[in-house]
Amino acid sequence: MENSSLPFYFNLTMFVNIGYYRYPAFVLCFLLYVVIVSANLVIILVIAREKVLHEPMYIFILCLSINSLYGSAGFFLRFLRDLLSDTHLISRPACFTQIYVIYTYASYELTILSIMAYDRYIAVCQPLHYHNKMTSKMVSKLATFAWIYPTFPIATCAYLSFRLPFCGNKIPKVFCANWPVVKLSCVATVINNIVGMLVTTSTVFLPLAFVLYTYLRILLVCRKGSSEFKSKVLQSCLPHIVSFVNYSITTFCDIALSRYNFEELNPFVAVILSLEFVVIPPILNPLVYGLKLPEIKRLIFKMLSCSKTIPNK
């Protein structure tokens, strides 16, 4: 154990491969971050201001946008700084803080999508009981559950990794991730692996299974309905399905790639693939819900048109 240590800094090595492309990459990523923040803020403001949108589905969409701001801030603020820096060292506390933020963001996304699937299930399969079941109190409980449920498992996983002694400090990514850090350990990581599998099962696979179950039930109900009924259900569920499929793909890509040696990939491909789940959902969700749901779309255009007429008064 003489060579083991608790390095105060980790080195994010994927930045080395970006080279002179870091300046155009910074401009592109900064603009992307501005778009993410702006789009999600518009969704949040529209839903918060308009009482007609104070319904379960829209409250959950608001939660999704808040989570997008949380996750993108946890990634972009550090990432943009590192793009312009000649050194890419991140302190041990900052690294594990980023791990916690990014992993809770990822878990929050799935739990919010799960309660949104439950909302659609009640609306389609039990329409007569919808207003009795999806009360404001129930919506508050579901939203609270979505924020609290992943917090302790992720915190436990991050704490176990934080306690490990490390024999190196090189992380082959552009942000801190748990598995690359655990692989630097000088000691056996059996407990970390077991806890990691349990946390992944509880925060990823269980929510995914629940969403699939609810849509299976919705599909069975739709088989017996009329064409008009099927059309209404599709219009109501399509934005959620798009978000769910998109996030599932990006999450599974990240989980699979976390076990792969990034140094064997093309550096630009490796960076792009590692950024999928922290970039694509935050920018896609507001576009999907803002353009596909007519109520939100109409009120967004109304708010924008009002803002244009104010200076003329």
C-alpha positions in Angstrom: 0.0 0.0 0.0 3.0 2.3 -0.1 2.1 3.6 -3.6 -1.5 4.2 -2.7 -2.5 7.8 -2.1 -5.4 10.1 -1.9 -4.6 12.5 -4.9 -6.0 15.9 -4.4 -6.4 16.4 -8.1 -7.6 14.2 -11.0 -6.5 14.8 -14.6 -9.2 14.8 -17.3 -7.2 13.4 -20.1 -9.7 13.6 -23.0 -9.1 17.3 -23.3 -5.5 16.7 -24.4 -6.8 15.2 -27.6 -9.0 18.2 -28.5 -5.9 20.4 -29.2 -6.5 23.6 -31.3 -10.1 22.7 -31.8 -10.9 23.9 -28.3 -11.6 27.5 -29.3 -14.3 26.7 -31.9 -15.5 23.9 -29.5 -15.8 26.5 -26.7 -17.9 28.9 -28.9 -20.2 26.0 -30.1 -20.6 24.6 -26.6 -21.3 28.0 -25.1 -24.0 28.7 -27.7 -25.4 25.3 -27.0 -25.6 26.0 -23.3 -27.3 29.3 -23.9 -29.9 27.6 -26.1 -30.5 24.9 -23.4 -30.9 27.5 -20.6 -33.1 29.8 -22.7 -35.4 27.0 -24.0 -35.9 25.4 -20.6 -36.4 28.8 -18.9 -39.2 29.6 -21.5 -40.9 26.3 -20.6 -40.6 27.0 -16.9 -41.9 30.6 -17.2 -44.8 29.7 -19.4 -46.0 26.8 -17.1 -45.4 28.9 -13.9 -47.2 32.0 -15.2 -50.2 30.4 -16.9 -52.8 29.0 -14.5 -54.4 26.9 -17.3 -51.2 24.9 -17.4 -51.2 24.1 -13.6 -52.2 20.5 -14.3 -50.2 17.3 -13.5 -48.7 16.7 -16.9 -47.4 20.3 -17.2 -46.1 20.4 -13.7 -44.0 17.3 -14.4 -42.8 18.9 -17.7 -41.7 21.9 -15.5 -39.8 19.5 -13.2 -38.1 18.0 -16.3 -36.9 21.5 -17.4 -35.7 22.4 -13.9 -33.7 19.1 -13.9 -32.3 20.0 -17.4 -31.0 23.3 -16.0 -29.5 21.5 -12.9 -27.7 18.8 -15.0 -26.5 21.2 -17.7 -25.1 23.6 -15.1 -23.3 20.7 -13.3 -21.6 19.8 -16.6 -21.2 22.9 -18.8 -19.9 25.4 -16.3 -16.8 23.2 -15.6 -16.5 21.9 -19.2 -16.4 25.4 -20.7 -13.7 26.5 -18.3 -11.6 23.4 -19.1 -11.9 23.9 -22.8 -9.9 27.1 -22.5 -7.5 25.9 -19.9 -4.0 24.5 -20.6 -4.3 22.2 -17.6 -7.4 20.0 -16.9 -6.9 19.2 -13.2 -10.0 18.9 -11.1 -9.8 18.8 -7.3 -11.0 15.6 -5.5 -14.0 17.4 -3.8 -15.0 19.1 -7.1 -14.7 15.8 -9.0 -17.0 14.0 -6.6 -19.4 16.9 -6.5 -19.6 16.8 -10.3 -20.2 13.0 -10.1 -23.0 13.5 -7.6 -24.6 16.3 -9.6 -24.4 14.5 -13.0 -25.6 11.2 -11.7 -28.5 12.6 -9.7 -29.5 14.6 -12.8 -29.5 11.4 -14.8 -31.6 9.6 -12.1 -34.0 12.5 -11.6 -34.6 12.4 -15.4 -35.7 8.8 -15.2 -37.9 9.2 -12.1 -39.6 12.2 -13.6 -40.2 10.3 -16.8 -41.6 7.5 -14.7 -44.2 9.6 -12.9 -45.1 11.2 -16.2 -45.8 7.7 -17.5 -47.9 7.0 -14.5 -49.9 10.2 -15.2 -50.5 9.2 -18.8 -51.5 5.7 -17.6 -54.1 7.0 -15.3 -55.4 9.5 -18.0 -55.8 6.8 -20.6 -56.6 3.6 -18.6 -58.6 5.2 -15.8 -60.0 8.5 -17.2 -63.0 8.6 -14.9 -60.8 8.4 -11.8 -58.1 10.8 -13.2 -59.1 13.9 -11.3 -59.7 11.9 -8.1 -56.3 10.3 -8.2 -54.1 13.0 -9.7 -55.0 15.7 -7.1 -52.6 18.6 -6.3 -51.6 16.7 -3.2 -50.8 13.6 -5.2 -48.8 15.6 -7.7 -46.8 17.1 -4.9 -46.1 13.7 -3.5 -45.0 12.3 -6.8 -42.7 15.3 -7.6 -41.2 15.0 -4.1 -40.6 11.3 -4.6 -39.0 11.9 -8.0 -36.4 14.3 -6.4 -35.8 12.3 -3.2 -35.7 8.7 -4.4 -32.4 8.8 -6.3 -30.6 11.1 -3.8 -29.5 8.6 -1.1 -28.4 5.8 -3.4 -26.3 8.1 -5.6 -24.8 9.8 -2.4 -23.9 6.3 -1.0 -22.2 5.3 -4.2 -20.2 8.5 -4.5 -19.2 8.3 -0.8 -17.9 4.8 -1.2 -15.8 5.9 -4.2 -14.6 9.0 -2.3 -13.1 6.8 0.5 -11.0 4.7 -1.9 -7.2 5.0 -2.0 -6.0 5.7 -5.6 -2.9 4.7 -7.4 -3.4 7.1 -10.3 -5.2 10.3 -11.2 -6.0 10.1 -14.9 -9.6 10.0 -15.9 -10.1 9.4 -19.7 -13.2 11.6 -20.0 -14.0 15.3 -20.2 -16.0 15.1 -16.9 -15.8 13.1 -13.7 -17.6 9.8 -13.8 -17.8 7.1 -11.1 -16.5 4.0 -12.9 -13.3 5.6 -14.3 -12.5 6.9 -10.9 -13.2 3.5 -9.2 -10.8 1.8 -11.7 -8.0 4.0 -10.3 -8.3 2.3 -6.9 -5.4 0.5 -5.3 -7.6 -1.9 -3.4 -10.4 -4.3 -4.3 -13.7 -2.6 -5.2 -16.1 -5.5 -4.7 -18.3 -3.5 -2.4 -18.3 -0.6 -4.8 -19.2 -2.9 -7.7 -22.1 -4.5 -5.8 -23.5 -1.2 -4.6 -23.0 0.3 -8.1 -25.1 -2.6 -9.5 -27.8 -2.1 -6.9 -27.9 1.6 -7.5 -28.0 1.2 -11.3 -30.8 -1.3 -10.9 -32.9 0.9 -8.5 -32.3 4.2 -10.3 -32.2 3.1 -14.0 -33.7 -0.3 -14.7 -36.6 -0.2 -12.3 -37.9 3.2 -13.6 -37.3 1.9 -17.2 -39.3 -1.3 -16.4 -42.1 0.8 -14.8 -42.4 3.0 -17.9 -42.5 0.0 -20.2 -45.2 -1.6 -18.1 -47.4 1.5 -18.2 -47.1 1.8 -21.9 -47.9 -1.9 -22.3 -51.1 -1.3 -20.4 -51.9 1.8 -22.5 -51.2 -0.1 -25.7 -53.7 -2.9 -24.5 -56.4 -0.2 -23.9 -55.7 1.5 -27.2 -56.3 -1.8 -29.1 -59.9 -1.8 -28.1 -60.5 1.9 -28.8 -61.6 3.8 -31.8 -59.3 5.5 -34.3 -60.1 8.9 -32.9 -59.3 7.6 -29.4 -56.0 6.2 -30.6 -55.1 9.5 -32.3 -55.8 11.5 -29.1 -53.7 9.0 -27.0 -50.8 9.2 -29.5 -50.9 13.0 -29.5 -50.9 13.1 -25.7 -48.2 10.4 -25.2 -45.9 11.1 -28.2 -43.7 13.8 -26.5 -43.2 11.6 -23.5 -42.3 8.6 -25.7 -39.8 10.6 -27.7 -38.2 11.9 -24.5 -38.1 8.4 -22.9 -36.7 6.7 -26.0 -34.1 9.4 -26.5 -33.0 9.3 -22.9 -32.9 5.5 -22.7 -30.6 5.3 -25.7 -28.2 8.0 -24.4 -28.2 6.4 -20.9 -27.5 2.9 -22.2 -24.7 4.3 -24.5 -23.1 6.0 -21.5 -23.4 2.9 -19.3 -21.9 0.7 -22.1 -19.1 3.2 -22.9 -18.2 3.6 -19.2 -16.9 0.1 -19.3 -15.0 0.6 -22.6 -11.5 1.9 -23.0 -12.0 5.4 -24.5 -8.3 5.6 -25.5 -9.0 3.0 -28.2 -11.7 5.2 -29.8 -11.2 8.2 -32.1 -10.9 11.2 -29.6 -13.7 13.2 -31.2 -16.0 10.2 -31.3 -15.2 9.4 -27.7 -15.9 13.0 -26.5 -19.2 13.2 -28.5 -20.4 9.8 -27.2 -19.6 10.7 -23.6 -21.6 14.0 -23.8 -24.8 12.5 -25.2 -26.8 12.1 -22.1 -25.8 15.5 -20.6 -26.4 17.5 -23.8 -29.1 15.9 -26.0 -32.0 15.5 -23.4 -31.8 19.1 -22.0 -32.0 20.6 -25.5 -34.5 18.0 -27.0 -37.0 18.0 -24.2 -38.1 21.7 -24.4 -38.3 21.5 -28.2 -40.4 18.3 -28.1 -42.8 19.6 -25.4 -42.8 23.2 -26.7 -43.6 22.2 -30.3 -45.7 19.0 -29.9 -48.1 20.1 -27.1 -50.5 22.7 -28.6 -51.3 24.3 -25.2 -47.6 25.1 -24.5 -46.9 26.0 -28.1 -49.8 28.5 -28.2 -48.9 30.1 -24.9 -45.2 30.4 -25.8 -46.1 32.3 -29.0 -48.5 34.4 -27.0 -45.8 35.3 -24.5 -43.3 36.1 -27.2 -45.7 38.3 -29.1 -46.6 40.2 -25.9 -42.9 40.8 -25.2 -42.5 42.3 -28.7 -45.4 44.7 -28.3 -44.3 46.1 -24.8 -41.6 48.4 -26.2 -44.1 49.9 -28.6 -46.5 51.0 -25.8 
